[in-house]
């Protein structure tokens, strides 16, 4: 048994591109920029832990879960896209600022940061594909596990130290960032829905 460097490298690159740690910073700051540093740090930890749990769950039993529930990857993409679109509309219209603080804390950690932004349909699908390609080889499974862990460490570092930008952005900068993040999230949501439609058409 040995450590499969090829699987590790491929998985790290693929997941980094899909999950895009630096690209999550604007959304994270738009949702947590008005919170105290301790709350931002807590949200970063919770979001990354939720993402790690979701990705690990689908790595271990993703294919069985999808088969049992009769769900395909296009359905995951469509659901994730619609959920992100709702969050994007809240950011663009400013309605997220009217939510109760406790509910906002939960939403930031679980939705949209933990899932579907970090542990989204793309990352879930890629993980399931890597597990399929491992074909029972322990070395490949270990490499994939190490890759998933490394990517989530990178995600945590990006979110944890994103708070340093708050001093530069100020209140007006955070508001502008929320609008930009909402626009980007809306574009990602539309892309996910479009890919889901293409997947349904191809499957039929």
C-alpha atoms as one frame of an Amber mdcrd trajectory, in Angstrom:
protein
   0.000   0.000   0.000   1.295   3.453  -0.893   0.041   7.023  -1.067  -1.395
   7.747  -4.530   0.209  11.097  -5.376  -1.551  11.303  -8.743  -5.022  10.989
  -7.215  -4.063  13.434  -4.454  -2.802  16.061  -6.904  -5.762  15.671  -9.240
  -8.292  15.847  -6.404  -6.662  18.894  -4.783  -6.551  20.842  -8.043 -10.101
  19.879  -9.014 -11.633  20.716  -5.636  -9.682  23.958  -5.301 -10.945  25.112
  -8.689 -14.534  24.113  -7.919 -14.715  25.312  -4.309 -12.558  28.405  -5.004
 -11.377  29.451  -1.497 -10.465  33.064  -2.465 -13.755  33.438  -4.334 -15.747
  32.689  -1.172 -14.230  35.668   0.646 -16.543  38.360  -0.860 -19.657  36.350
   0.009 -18.330  35.595   3.488 -17.560  39.246   4.185 -20.884  40.418   2.759
 -22.704  38.132   5.204 -20.480  38.515   8.263 -18.788  41.904   7.802 -21.030
  43.633  10.347 -20.469  40.985  13.029 -17.787  41.095  15.735 -14.512  39.233
  15.036 -15.449  36.352  17.341 -18.707  35.792  15.453 -16.886  35.880  12.105
 -14.355  33.329  13.338 -17.158  31.101  14.591 -18.999  31.370  11.271 -15.803
  30.463   9.398 -15.262  27.370  11.544 -18.862  26.238  11.288 -19.095  26.780
   7.540 -15.919  24.812   6.833 -16.921  22.015   9.231 -20.349  21.738   7.599
 -18.718  21.605   4.172 -16.247  18.952   5.344 -19.048  16.843   6.830 -21.166
  17.082   3.679 -18.282  16.242   1.340 -17.174  13.364   3.584 -20.722  12.014
   3.735 -21.009  11.983  -0.041 -17.523  10.494  -0.393 -18.491   7.604   1.874
 -22.092   7.009   0.822 -22.905   9.537  -1.901 -23.645   7.096  -4.679 -25.817
   4.935  -2.439 -27.732   7.981  -1.178 -28.432   9.257  -4.685 -29.514   5.825
  -5.924 -31.730   5.202  -2.895 -33.482   8.560  -3.217 -33.578   8.425  -7.007
 -31.711  11.736  -7.265 -29.305  12.582 -10.071 -26.516  15.135 -10.228 -28.694
  17.489 -12.369 -31.287  17.557  -9.576 -28.568  18.512  -7.070 -27.369  21.243
  -9.411 -30.876  22.621  -9.873 -31.633  22.621  -6.142 -28.301  24.256  -5.327
 -28.831  26.856  -8.023 -32.284  27.807  -6.781 -31.062  28.043  -3.186 -28.146
  30.271  -4.176 -30.503  32.428  -6.235 -32.667  33.081  -3.169 -29.590  34.117
  -1.160 -28.393  36.301  -4.041 -31.727  38.120  -4.206 -31.535  38.792  -0.455
 -28.060  40.285  -0.857 -29.065  42.411  -3.839 -32.203  43.780  -2.196 -30.698
  44.152   1.293 -33.345  41.976   2.917 -30.721  39.889   4.745 -30.104  42.781
   7.138 -33.655  42.498   8.496 -33.304  38.899   9.673 -32.957  38.189  13.406
 -29.344  37.916  14.531 -29.629  34.336  15.825 -31.218  33.106  12.621 -28.606
  34.956  10.601 -25.798  33.211  12.498 -27.276  29.818  11.680 -27.940  30.735
   8.045 -24.432  32.053   7.466 -22.767  28.925   8.806 -25.112  26.394   7.221
 -26.582  28.220   4.233 -25.193  29.506   1.939 -21.572  29.167   3.123 -21.379
  25.559   4.327 -23.688  24.374   1.598 -24.289  24.922  -1.270 -21.492  27.488
  -1.727 -18.600  25.390  -0.378 -20.044  21.885  -0.477 -22.018  22.502  -3.642
 -23.192  20.209  -6.435 -19.896  20.537  -8.304 -17.756  19.514  -5.333 -20.144
  16.691  -4.434 -20.196  15.366  -7.999 -16.399  15.570  -8.288 -15.985  13.705
  -4.996 -18.331  10.928  -6.097 -16.423  10.600  -9.386 -13.071  10.333  -7.562
 -14.506   7.639  -5.272 -15.721   5.706  -8.311 -12.295   5.941  -9.938 -10.577
   4.715  -6.761 -12.160   1.288  -7.384 -11.445  -0.076  -3.927  -7.765   0.919
  -3.797  -6.910   1.960  -0.237  -4.055   4.199  -1.417  -6.454   6.160  -3.638
  -8.979   6.508  -0.823  -6.275   7.829   1.522  -5.094  10.287  -1.128  -8.647
  11.535  -1.694  -9.217  11.941   2.055  -5.983  13.923   2.376  -6.971  16.110
  -0.593 -10.401  16.874   0.881  -8.820  17.783   4.226  -6.162  20.017   2.625
  -8.729  21.897   0.538 -10.859  22.559   3.614  -7.828  23.836   5.523  -7.282
  26.293   2.654 -10.953  27.293   2.834 -10.734  27.892   6.574  -7.597  30.025
   6.267  -9.194  32.195   3.576 -12.362  32.742   5.614 -10.659  33.053   8.989
  -8.296  35.825   7.921 -10.711  37.590   5.591 -11.712  39.815   8.498  -8.564
  41.864   7.965 -10.282  43.459   5.000 -13.066  44.855   7.200 -10.900  47.746
   8.391 -10.309  48.757   4.783 -13.870  48.279   3.517 -15.809  50.111   6.258
 -19.627  50.063   6.279 -20.068  51.422   2.762 -17.545  48.946   1.396 -19.362
  46.029   3.012 -22.639  47.182   1.468 -21.015  47.423  -1.953 -19.424  44.015
  -1.451 -22.817  42.536  -0.606 -24.222  43.788  -3.916 -21.251  42.425  -5.867
 -21.433  39.097  -4.042 -25.167  38.931  -4.732 -24.561  39.477  -8.427 -21.851
  36.802  -8.503 -24.042  34.365  -6.582 -26.912  35.016  -8.976 -24.627  34.246
 -11.931 -23.431  31.033 -10.263 -27.041  30.088  -9.527 -28.137  30.635 -13.133
 -25.157  28.578 -14.343 -26.073  25.723 -12.012 -29.689  25.756 -13.162 -28.569
  25.834 -16.827 -26.259  22.863 -16.227 -29.107  21.040 -14.500 -31.388  21.623
 -17.489 -28.681  20.366 -19.853 -28.189  17.334 -17.639 -31.906  16.520 -17.648
 -32.057  16.901 -21.433 -28.981  14.724 -21.952 -30.362  12.110 -19.558 -33.666
  11.927 -21.369
